[in-house]
């Protein structure tokens, strides 16, 4: 069985903040973190190979295609 680890990031801080502040919740009772909580959270860097999908300049369709290619071995 194959396993692929993938991390999504948004390398553009202004875009990341815009997305965080404009998102809405559709899960009853779920509280979204504010920008301070997002930027001060503990982050443990990955210590092994993994796919990084940077959503800053890519549409979701391109990220999905890149993920699909990595999973299926397509180039």
MMTF fields as JSON, N, C-alpha, C and O atoms, coordinates in Angstrom:
{
  "mmtfVersion": "1.0.0",
  "mmtfProducer": "UNKNOWN",
  "numBonds": 299,
  "numAtoms": 300,
  "numGroups": 75,
  "numChains": 1,
  "numModels": 1,
  "chainsPerModel": [1],
  "groupsPerChain": [75],
  "chainIdList": ["A"],
  "bondAtomList": [4, 2, 8, 6, 12, 10, 16, 14, 20, 18, 24, 22, 28, 26, 32, 30, 36, 34, 40, 38, 44, 42, 48, 46, 52, 50, 56, 54, 60, 58, 64, 62, 68, 66, 72, 70, 76, 74, 80, 78, 84, 82, 88, 86, 92, 90, 96, 94, 100, 98, 104, 102, 108, 106, 112, 110, 116, 114, 120, 118, 124, 122, 128, 126, 132, 130, 136, 134, 140, 138, 144, 142, 148, 146, 152, 150, 156, 154, 160, 158, 164, 162, 168, 166, 172, 170, 176, 174, 180, 178, 184, 182, 188, 186, 192, 190, 196, 194, 200, 198, 204, 202, 208, 206, 212, 210, 216, 214, 220, 218, 224, 222, 228, 226, 232, 230, 236, 234, 240, 238, 244, 242, 248, 246, 252, 250, 256, 254, 260, 258, 264, 262, 268, 266, 272, 270, 276, 274, 280, 278, 284, 282, 288, 286, 292, 290, 296, 294],
  "bondOrderList": [1, 1, 1, 1, 1, 1, 1, 1, 1, 1, 1, 1, 1, 1, 1, 1, 1, 1, 1, 1, 1, 1, 1, 1, 1, 1, 1, 1, 1, 1, 1, 1, 1, 1, 1, 1, 1, 1, 1, 1, 1, 1, 1, 1, 1, 1, 1, 1, 1, 1, 1, 1, 1, 1, 1, 1, 1, 1, 1, 1, 1, 1, 1, 1, 1, 1, 1, 1, 1, 1, 1, 1, 1, 1],
  "groupList": [{"groupName": "UNK", "atomNameList": ["N", "CA", "C", "O"], "elementList": ["N", "C", "C", "O"], "formalChargeList": [0, 0, 0, 0], "bondAtomList": [1, 0, 2, 1, 3, 2], "bondOrderList": [1, 1, 2], "singleLetterCode": "X", "chemCompType": "L-PEPTIDE LINKING"}],
  "groupTypeList": [0, 0, 0, 0, 0, 0, 0, 0, 0, 0, 0, 0, 0, 0, 0, 0, 0, 0, 0, 0, 0, 0, 0, 0, 0, 0, 0, 0, 0, 0, 0, 0, 0, 0, 0, 0, 0, 0, 0, 0, 0, 0, 0, 0, 0, 0, 0, 0, 0, 0, 0, 0, 0, 0, 0, 0, 0, 0, 0, 0, 0, 0, 0, 0, 0, 0, 0, 0, 0, 0, 0, 0, 0, 0, 0],
  "groupIdList": [1, 2, 3, 4, 5, 6, 7, 8, 9, 10, 11, 12, 13, 14, 15, 16, 17, 18, 19, 20, 21, 22, 23, 24, 25, 26, 27, 28, 29, 30, 31, 32, 33, 34, 35, 36, 37, 38, 39, 40, 41, 42, 43, 44, 45, 46, 47, 48, 49, 50, 51, 52, 53, 54, 55, 56, 57, 58, 59, 60, 61, 62, 63, 64, 65, 66, 67, 68, 69, 70, 71, 72, 73, 74, 75],
  "secStructList": [7, 7, 7, 7, 7, 3, 3, 3, 3, 7, 7, 7, 2, 2, 2, 2, 2, 2, 2, 2, 2, 2, 7, 7, 7, 7, 1, 6, 6, 7, 7, 7, 7, 7, 2, 2, 2, 2, 2, 2, 1, 7, 7, 7, 7, 7, 7, 1, 7, 7, 3, 3, 3, 3, 7, 1, 1, 1, 7, 2, 2, 2, 2, 2, 2, 2, 2, 2, 2, 2, 2, 2, 6, 7, 7],
  "xCoordList": [0.835, 0.0, 0.885, 1.829, 0.578, 1.328, 0.701, -0.501, 1.527, 1.052, 1.74, 2.945, 1.0, 1.556, 1.179, 0.005, 2.17, 1.912, 1.941, 2.86, 0.932, 0.839, 0.518, -0.272, 1.151, 0.938, 0.471, 1.067, -0.584, -1.016, -0.56, -0.688, -0.031, 0.43, -0.04, -0.376, -0.058, -0.29, 0.881, 0.93, 1.815, 3.057, 2.9, 3.836, 1.744, 1.486, 0.719, -0.476, 1.386, 0.722, -0.536, -1.515, -0.515, -1.696, -2.873, -4.004, -2.611, -3.664, -4.145, -5.343, -3.222, -3.591, -4.52, -5.548, -4.15, -4.978, -6.348, -7.364, -6.382, -7.658, -8.569, -9.745, -8.018, -8.812, -9.318, -10.483, -8.429, -8.804, -9.902, -10.829, -9.8, -10.759, -12.083, -13.087, -12.106, -13.341, -14.064, -15.169, -13.461, -14.122, -15.307, -15.385, -16.204, -17.382, -17.392, -16.761, -18.107, -18.179, -19.527, -20.566, -19.49, -20.736, -20.935, -21.807, -20.121, -20.241, -20.772, -20.083, -21.98, -22.546, -21.613, -21.121, -21.389, -20.576, -19.075, -18.316, -18.633, -17.194, -16.747, -17.252, -15.808, -15.261, -13.993, -13.077, -13.941, -12.751, -11.709, -12.06, -10.438, -9.393, -9.279, -9.536, -8.889, -8.633, -7.193, -6.442, -6.822, -5.507, -4.374, -3.357, -4.545, -3.516, -3.332, -2.201, -4.407, -4.313, -3.635, -2.877, -3.913, -3.306, -1.798, -1.023, -1.39, 0.026, 0.881, 2.108, 0.254, 1.04, 0.937, 1.461, 0.282, 0.138, 1.483, 2.387, 1.589, 2.806, 2.826, 1.822, 3.951, 4.109, 5.337, 6.437, 5.147, 6.256, 6.621, 5.82, 7.817, 8.215, 8.248, 8.566, 7.921, 7.941, 9.387, 10.277, 9.614, 10.975, 11.192, 12.148, 10.313, 10.459, 9.904, 9.231, 10.199, 9.748, 8.223, 7.537, 7.71, 6.27, 6.008, 6.884, 4.814, 4.396, 3.904, 3.103, 4.378, 3.912, 3.11, 3.614, 1.867, 0.997, 0.839, 0.214, 1.405, 1.316, 0.119, 0.135, -0.905, -2.155, -2.149, -3.143, -1.051, -1.016, -1.352, -2.098, -0.828, -1.072, -1.73, -1.872, -2.132, -2.718, -4.2, -4.625, -4.986, -6.396, -6.517, -5.632, -7.611, -7.818, -7.728, -7.264, -8.164, -8.101, -6.66, -6.38, -5.75, -4.338, -3.722, -2.93, -4.088, -3.596, -4.104, -3.356, -5.378, -5.951, -5.251, -4.983, -4.953, -4.271, -2.865, -2.417, -2.165, -0.811, -0.854, -0.01, -1.827, -1.996, -2.331, -1.766, -3.232, -3.625, -2.408, -2.203, -1.619, -0.433, 0.549, 1.151, 0.705, 1.629, 1.116, 1.908, -0.181, -0.76, -0.697, -0.413, -0.96, -1.023, 0.315, 0.45, 1.308, 2.603, 2.683, 3.665, 1.653, 1.657, 2.592, 2.829, 3.129, 3.997, 3.427, 4.022],
  "yCoordList": [-1.175, 0.0, 1.245, 1.342, 2.189, 3.445, 4.495, 4.481, 5.379, 6.479, 7.751, 7.751, 8.808, 10.104, 11.113, 11.268, 11.791, 12.855, 14.171, 14.435, 14.994, 16.28, 17.379, 17.195, 18.518, 19.689, 20.832, 21.096, 21.503, 22.688, 23.93, 24.012, 24.885, 26.138, 27.287, 27.089, 28.468, 29.685, 30.601, 31.198, 30.708, 31.441, 32.962, 33.689, 33.443, 34.881, 35.28, 35.004, 35.926, 36.253, 37.112, 36.912, 38.052, 38.908, 38.083, 38.26, 37.199, 36.34, 35.362, 35.105, 34.821, 33.901, 34.609, 34.062, 35.818, 36.576, 36.888, 36.756, 37.296, 37.6, 36.374, 36.475, 35.222, 33.989, 33.658, 33.305, 33.776, 33.43, 34.346, 33.891, 35.623, 36.58, 36.582, 37.06, 36.058, 36.061, 34.717, 34.62, 33.689, 32.39, 32.343, 33.082, 31.459, 31.253, 29.811, 28.94, 29.577, 28.234, 27.61, 28.267, 26.337, 25.632, 24.434, 23.596, 24.368, 23.307, 23.953, 24.778, 23.592, 24.197, 24.045, 22.957, 25.164, 25.149, 25.241, 25.343, 25.208, 25.289, 26.744, 27.567, 27.051, 28.405, 28.468, 27.669, 29.406, 29.571, 30.398, 31.316, 30.084, 30.876, 32.252, 32.404, 33.254, 34.567, 34.602, 33.641, 35.708, 35.811, 35.642, 35.019, 36.192, 36.038, 34.568, 34.099, 33.857, 32.431, 31.656, 30.717, 32.056, 31.381, 31.622, 30.691, 32.862, 33.202, 32.845, 32.828, 32.561, 32.225, 30.752, 30.345, 29.972, 28.554, 27.845, 28.277, 26.766, 25.957, 25.205, 24.623, 25.225, 24.514, 23.632, 24.106, 22.368, 21.421, 21.136, 20.551, 21.539, 21.274, 19.78, 18.968, 19.441, 18.042, 17.573, 18.307, 16.351, 15.823, 14.705, 13.937, 14.617, 13.593, 14.149, 15.18, 13.452, 13.888, 13.944, 13.057, 14.985, 15.125, 16.116, 16.892, 16.078, 16.999, 18.283, 18.24, 19.425, 20.714, 21.381, 21.595, 21.703, 22.389, 23.829, 24.077, 24.771, 26.184, 26.781, 26.939, 27.106, 27.586, 29.083, 29.616, 29.774, 31.228, 31.699, 32.664, 31.052, 31.513, 30.476, 30.684, 29.363, 28.283, 28.119, 28.133, 27.964, 27.641, 26.229, 25.396, 25.968, 24.671, 23.534, 22.443, 23.776, 22.738, 22.333, 21.153, 23.296, 22.992, 22.223, 21.303, 22.603, 21.876, 20.44, 19.505, 20.267, 18.915, 18.098, 16.914, 18.708, 17.997, 17.59, 16.486, 18.474, 18.161, 17.015, 16.12, 17.053, 15.968, 14.668, 13.63, 14.693, 13.503, 12.907, 11.693, 13.756, 13.294, 12.623, 11.602, 13.195, 12.601, 11.258, 10.34, 11.126, 9.881, 8.784, 7.626, 9.156, 8.155, 7.914, 6.977, 8.742, 8.59, 9.212, 9.017, 9.963, 10.63, 11.824, 12.39, 12.208, 13.389, 14.462, 15.532],
  "zCoordList": [0.0, 0.0, 0.0, 0.784, -0.878, -0.951, -0.045, 0.222, 0.404, 1.241, 0.772, 0.522, 0.654, 0.26, 1.328, 1.662, 1.857, 2.814, 2.065, 1.29, 2.297, 1.612, 2.616, 3.542, 2.405, 3.26, 2.37, 1.326, 2.778, 2.04, 2.803, 4.025, 2.06, 2.643, 1.759, 0.591, 2.319, 1.548, 1.874, 2.949, 0.951, 1.206, 1.155, 1.489, 0.747, 0.687, 1.949, 2.049, 2.915, 4.18, 4.021, 4.739, 3.101, 2.899, 2.379, 2.83, 1.449, 0.912, 1.977, 2.089, 2.752, 3.83, 4.819, 5.219, 5.204, 6.154, 5.558, 6.24, 4.307, 3.647, 3.681, 4.031, 3.318, 3.315, 4.717, 4.901, 5.697, 7.071, 7.596, 8.266, 7.296, 7.827, 7.075, 7.604, 5.855, 5.076, 5.056, 4.522, 5.625, 5.563, 6.519, 7.501, 6.193, 7.027, 7.498, 6.899, 8.563, 9.131, 8.764, 8.822, 8.386, 8.086, 9.009, 8.78, 10.047, 11.045, 12.33, 12.93, 12.757, 13.958, 15.166, 15.461, 15.848, 17.06, 16.836, 17.8, 15.587, 15.308, 15.328, 14.565, 16.194, 16.263, 15.426, 15.619, 14.507, 13.669, 14.411, 15.153, 14.22, 14.872, 14.216, 13.021, 15.013, 14.429, 13.903, 14.066, 13.276, 12.651, 13.665, 13.359, 14.864, 15.898, 16.26, 16.387, 16.424, 16.743, 15.617, 15.863, 14.393, 13.239, 13.193, 12.979, 13.393, 13.246, 14.458, 14.363, 15.585, 16.774, 17.16, 18.196, 16.352, 16.686, 16.591, 15.877, 17.317, 17.258, 15.921, 15.51, 15.269, 14.002, 14.091, 14.373, 13.853, 13.845, 12.393, 11.664, 11.956, 10.572, 10.279, 11.148, 9.068, 8.642, 8.607, 8.177, 9.061, 9.102, 8.091, 8.2, 7.12, 6.08, 4.768, 4.74, 3.715, 2.395, 2.333, 2.84, 1.712, 1.529, 0.407, 0.026, -0.104, -1.152, -0.504, 0.43, -0.993, -0.496, -1.605, -2.707, -1.304, -2.249, -1.767, -0.736, -2.511, -2.154, -2.882, -4.103, -2.127, -2.717, -2.997, -3.492, -2.691, -2.827, -4.23, -4.393, -5.225, -6.586, -7.472, -8.677, -6.886, -7.684, -7.411, -6.256, -8.459, -8.232, -7.674, -7.87, -6.984, -6.353, -7.372, -7.04, -8.594, -9.628, -9.926, -10.14, -9.942, -10.19, -9.02, -9.224, -7.802, -6.629, -6.656, -6.37, -7.001, -7.076, -8.148, -7.945, -9.278, -10.363, -9.934, -10.245, -9.222, -8.743, -7.728, -7.756, -6.85, -5.878, -6.564, -6.221, -7.521, -8.257, -8.989, -8.972, -9.618, -10.34, -9.378, -9.71, -8.196, -7.221, -6.725, -6.51, -6.543, -6.05, -7.113, -6.806, -8.347, -9.418, -10.088, -10.875, -9.793, -10.426, -11.805, -12.521, -12.184, -13.491, -13.436, -12.369, -14.604, -14.614, -15.475, -15.604]
}
